[in-house]
Amino acid sequence: MATKYLDHKLECPYCLTIRLRIPEDARPDTLISCDDCGEYLGTWDELQTDFEKQGGQNGVFRLDKGRIKRIS
C-alpha cells in the first residue's frame, strides 16, 4: 500500500511540516519557502518534480493551485 505522507523536498527539514509558500504567479524558477518557518525549500520546478516522484496526481494527494489536498 502506498504511503499516506509526503516527504522529501516537500517536507521542511527545519520544522518538519509540509506548508509551502507559493506565489500565485509562480514560475519554474520561483523560490519556494516553508509557510511555517520561512526557510527556503527549493524552486517551484524542483518541488513539483519531487511531488510527481511521490505519486503526483495519481497518489494519495493532489496538487491544485499550489495547495496539496488528500484525495483518499
N, C-alpha and C positions, 0 to 999 in steps of 0.2 A: 504494500500500500504506500502511496506517495506521502511524503511528509506534509504536515499542515502548517509548517512555519517557513517563512522566508529568512534567508541569512545571506552570507557572503557580503557583497558590496552594499546591499540594501540595508543591512543592519549596521547601525552606528557602532564602531569599535570603542567609542568613548563612553556612551551612556546605554548602549545595548538596546535601543529602541529602533523601530522602523517607522520614522516620520520624516518624510522628505520635504524640503522647502523648494518647490518647483514653481518658477515664474510662469504666468500664462503664456508668454511668448518664447518659451524655452526652445532653443535650437540644439543640435547635437553637441556643440562645443560649450554650452551653458554650464557654468559651475554650479553644482548642487550641494546644499548643506543640510545637516540634520536640523529639523524644525525644533527639536527639544533643546539641544545644547549649542547649535550653531556651527559645529565642526564641519569641515569640508569632507564630502563623501566621494566625489568623482564628477565626471562630466555627465550630462544627460544621456549621451550615447553609451557610455560605459555602464551606467545603471540600467538602461533599457536592455542592453545586451545581457547583463547578468540576470535580469528578470526572466528573459527568454530562456536562458540556460536552466533555470529552475522550474521550467514548465510553462512559463509565459501565459498566454491566453488560454492554453489547454490544461492548465494545472488547477490548483485549489483556489488561486487568486486571479483577479483580473485587474489590469492597469487601465484606468479610464480617466482621461483628462487630468493626469498627474496624481490620481488617487488609487490606492491599492485596496481592492474590496475582496473579501472572502466570497467564493461562489458555491461552496458546498457546506 
